[in-house]
Amino acid sequence: MIQLEEVLAPPVPPPPSRVNYTDLDLSDASLNPSPVIARPVQVHELATDYAVIDYEATSAAARAGRDHVRRREELERKDCRTSLSVAKT
């Protein structure tokens, strides 16, 4: 029976039968190590401060603002009616 893994698996190369080495000519190599190249200093950015929004306080402030505008408009209408009635007499 043929297994699906056998069909889909990539072919595996046979293991090497021997190891090949190369000859290195180090006669011209100096005794001084390679110069060290300094890496640029990484500048760490400061962490971003994020605002925390208090939704309950925000909605309460919005309601208070709407109530203030509505009351001011009511008072202006009342003052307007009062000034008109005073002007008629």
C-alpha positions as CSV (number, residue, x, y, z in Angstrom):
1,M,0.0,0.0,0.0
2,I,1.3,3.5,-0.9
3,Q,1.2,6.1,1.9
4,L,0.3,9.7,1.1
5,E,3.4,10.9,3.0
6,E,5.5,8.9,0.6
7,V,4.0,10.5,-2.4
8,L,4.1,14.1,-1.1
9,A,7.5,13.9,0.7
10,P,10.4,15.5,-1.1
11,P,13.1,13.1,-2.2
12,V,15.8,12.6,0.5
13,P,19.4,12.6,-0.9
14,P,21.5,9.7,0.1
15,P,24.0,10.4,3.0
16,P,27.5,11.3,1.8
17,S,29.8,8.4,1.7
18,R,32.9,10.5,2.4
19,V,33.8,14.0,3.5
20,N,35.9,16.2,1.3
21,Y,38.4,18.6,2.8
22,T,40.2,21.5,1.1
23,D,43.7,22.7,1.5
24,L,44.0,26.3,2.8
25,D,47.1,28.4,2.1
26,L,47.5,30.5,5.2
27,S,51.1,31.5,4.4
28,D,50.2,35.1,3.6
29,A,47.9,35.5,6.6
30,S,49.1,38.2,9.1
31,L,49.2,37.8,12.8
32,N,47.1,40.9,13.3
33,P,43.4,40.2,13.6
34,S,41.0,41.9,11.3
35,P,40.0,45.3,12.4
36,V,36.9,45.5,14.5
37,I,34.2,47.5,12.8
38,A,32.1,49.4,15.3
39,R,28.4,49.0,14.9
40,P,26.4,52.2,15.0
41,V,24.9,53.0,18.3
42,Q,21.2,52.2,18.3
43,V,19.1,55.1,19.5
44,H,16.2,53.8,21.5
45,E,13.1,55.9,21.0
46,L,11.1,56.9,24.0
47,A,8.0,54.9,24.7
48,T,4.9,56.6,23.4
49,D,2.5,57.7,26.2
50,Y,-1.0,56.7,25.2
51,A,-4.0,58.4,26.6
52,V,-6.4,56.3,28.6
53,I,-10.0,57.3,27.9
54,D,-12.5,57.0,30.6
55,Y,-15.7,56.4,28.6
56,E,-18.0,56.8,31.6
57,A,-16.5,60.2,32.4
58,T,-16.5,61.2,28.7
59,S,-20.2,60.4,28.3
60,A,-21.1,62.1,31.6
61,A,-19.2,65.3,30.4
62,A,-21.0,65.1,27.0
63,R,-24.4,64.8,28.8
64,A,-23.6,67.7,31.1
65,G,-22.6,69.8,28.1
66,R,-25.9,69.0,26.3
67,D,-27.9,69.8,29.4
68,H,-26.0,73.1,29.8
69,V,-26.8,74.1,26.2
70,R,-30.5,73.1,26.6
71,R,-30.9,75.0,29.9
72,R,-29.2,78.1,28.5
73,E,-31.5,78.0,25.4
74,E,-34.6,77.6,27.7
75,L,-33.4,80.6,29.8
76,E,-32.8,82.7,26.7
77,R,-36.4,81.8,25.4
78,K,-37.8,82.7,28.9
79,D,-35.9,86.0,29.0
80,C,-37.0,86.7,25.4
81,R,-40.7,86.1,26.4
82,T,-40.3,88.2,29.6
83,S,-38.7,91.1,27.7
84,L,-41.5,91.0,25.0
85,S,-44.2,91.0,27.7
86,V,-42.6,93.9,29.5
87,A,-42.2,95.8,26.2
88,K,-45.9,95.3,25.4
89,T,-47.1,96.9,28.7
